[in-house]
Amino acid sequence: MGPDHLAVYLSNSCNLACSYCYVSVNQGPPVHLSLAALKRSVDYFLEKVEGPSKKITFLGGEPFLNWPLFQDIARYARARGGPGLVLQTFTNGTLMSPERLVFLDSQEVHTTISLDGRKAANDKHRVYFKNKERSVFDDVMGRIKGLPKDNLGVSLVFTHDTIDEFLSNVDYFYKMGFWRITFNPELYDVWPERKLSVMRAQLKGLTRYYKLILEKNLRPFQIQILYSIMENAGKNKAGLKWWHDCHNVVLGPEGQFYACDKPLALPIGKAEAQHVGNADTGMDWAKREGHYAEAIDFIEQRGWGKDETFCPMGVYFYAKEAGKDPEPMMANFHKVAEVFADGLLELVAELESHPVFQDIYVNARVV
Ligand code: SF4
């Protein structure tokens, strides 16, 4: 099957400097995609899509830093892709406004604000690039407080030093009225065993919490990460190595396609070996396959790769280009990913027969 997702990294600039940022922002001169390259890439992607599902995600740096460019490409993609194309974006929220939300809704761009929780958790890792003392949390809250949340999502990253507050942070966003709440552990973070146990306990707490919401017929929220967890677990059960076959097309800020987004953690120009074509030439599919074959080999020779819930190849690509030893990074990745996936699969096993759960996660369109 061909690609179904285009991930566009609009620039390498951000007004924040989050400690765990997985793209290289504000390192070297600012680089922005041109509207012409963006349009060509959208056209190319839409030509290559074979199946019914197609999605474009706008990322950064901060995607709203160049708001006119964002508007132009969102309008273009919507017009070219029609109503069946899912558009989404992840923003840090510091540049959000009621007028921008009206525009995003008008183009049906599913918008997710990255926030790690209440002030203490959020501001621990999410800080301004040029003013570390100023609270990002306070600014984002000031901007989104009065906005309708029924079509807005929030995405939390938790680390070993914010995991203790995970469930209460989810509860905080639920009570703010967010419809989509998603979360991820920082998978490159080295988690002490004690903190992995806290993650297990917090995820058990999440299962109880979500169960209560369903049982009491309260407004549920959509946990976006569950879709891929459920899909990948289903494929694992069927004996499929789903992660061998990446459906993402990644466009970097300099107009180059990458085999995977993880090497974007290196400054522009430092991961040229990962370039697999560009907006003008299109994708070099054979080169891309070559990268995957190498990563698959590395992973499977070491006994990993069976029942993966998250694609492990990015760790290899990043480590290789960064000149690091992939093996300890991969071992850590597997340890953290397994605890996270097991916790969410327990939630699924416990709740999957509930009709509301079925409606949201089995019958609904995935965004
Ligand atoms: S807001 Fe996003 S892009 Fe900007 S530094 Fe933080 S994680 Fe990176």
Residues whose N, C-alpha, C, O or C-beta is under 5 A from the ligand:
A	BS01	SF4	C14 L16 A17 C18 C21 V25 G60 G61 E62 N92
